[in-house]
């Protein structure tokens, strides 16, 4: 369910960017929040900005769902996803 929500969001974001091409105020992606970290931006070379947006929306939705359901121990899942994503970026950076 979490992947489905994130996928729908990213497709909607891509459609908005496509439809509003040339309008500067709609040039925002959710993945832009990862730009400040050198390791977090490396997977964009494989997945593009939409892959970064997917990770941001997926992790945030997962955290929100687990907090609402009060399943605190399962917060290790989004933490693991963030660590795996960052490790993947680190490996890409070091192998370049």
Buried (B, 14 or more C-beta within 10 A) or exposed (E): EBEEBBBEBBEEBBEBBEEEEEEEEEEEBBBEEBEEEEBBBBBBEEEBBBBBBBBBBBBBBBBEBBEEEEEEEBEEBBEEBBEEBBEBBBEBEEEE
